[in-house]
Amino acid sequence: MSKPLIEFCNGNMHHGTEQFMKQLEKNEQLKVVEYGCLGNCGECYLKPFALVNGLIVAADSVDDLTIRIRDTISIKQ
């Protein structure tokens, strides 16, 4: 089974996603990648988001994004 892929946009870090990304990077069961741009500028500007296995996961806050991503990849807290 392949590792879930979680991709973050460097331009989205102003929403506070960097700390969450760094937490995920510590999990060896995940592949976490940061790109300069993911090409979702409208989403990136408005709210925290990441691509999870190629699908946009967005939320109004980093806390909500954390929950949504963990639910999407079934990580237990």
C-alpha positions in Angstrom: 0.0 0.0 0.0 1.4 3.4 -0.9 1.7 6.3 1.5 -0.9 9.0 1.4 0.5 12.1 -0.4 -0.1 15.5 1.2 1.0 18.5 -0.8 1.3 22.0 0.6 1.8 25.3 -1.2 4.5 27.6 0.0 2.2 30.5 -0.7 -0.4 29.2 1.7 1.9 29.3 4.7 0.6 32.7 5.8 -2.5 30.9 7.0 -0.4 29.0 9.5 -0.2 25.7 7.6 3.6 25.4 8.1 3.4 24.0 11.7 0.9 21.4 10.7 3.0 20.4 7.7 6.1 20.0 9.9 4.1 17.7 12.2 3.0 15.6 9.3 6.5 15.3 8.0 7.5 13.4 11.1 5.0 10.6 10.3 6.9 8.0 8.2 3.6 6.6 7.0 3.0 9.8 5.0 4.7 11.5 2.1 4.5 15.3 2.6 5.8 17.6 0.0 6.0 21.4 -0.1 5.9 23.2 -3.5 6.4 26.8 -4.4 3.0 26.8 -6.1 0.3 24.2 -6.6 -1.7 26.3 -9.1 -4.7 26.8 -6.9 -4.1 30.5 -6.3 -7.7 31.4 -5.6 -8.0 28.7 -2.9 -4.5 29.5 -1.6 -5.3 33.2 -1.0 -8.6 32.6 0.7 -8.0 29.8 3.2 -5.7 27.0 4.5 -5.6 24.1 2.1 -3.6 21.1 0.9 -3.8 18.5 -1.7 -4.4 15.0 -0.3 -3.8 12.3 -2.9 -4.6 14.9 -5.5 -7.8 16.2 -4.0 -8.2 19.7 -2.5 -8.9 19.7 1.2 -9.6 23.2 2.5 -11.0 24.7 5.7 -11.6 28.0 7.3 -8.8 27.5 9.9 -5.7 25.4 10.3 -7.4 23.5 13.2 -10.2 22.6 10.8 -7.8 21.7 8.1 -6.0 19.4 10.5 -9.2 17.6 11.3 -10.2 17.3 7.6 -6.8 16.0 6.5 -6.6 13.5 9.4 -10.1 12.3 8.5 -9.3 12.0 4.8 -6.2 9.8 5.4 -7.6 8.2 8.6 -4.9 9.2 11.0 -5.8 8.8 14.6 -4.7 11.6 16.9 
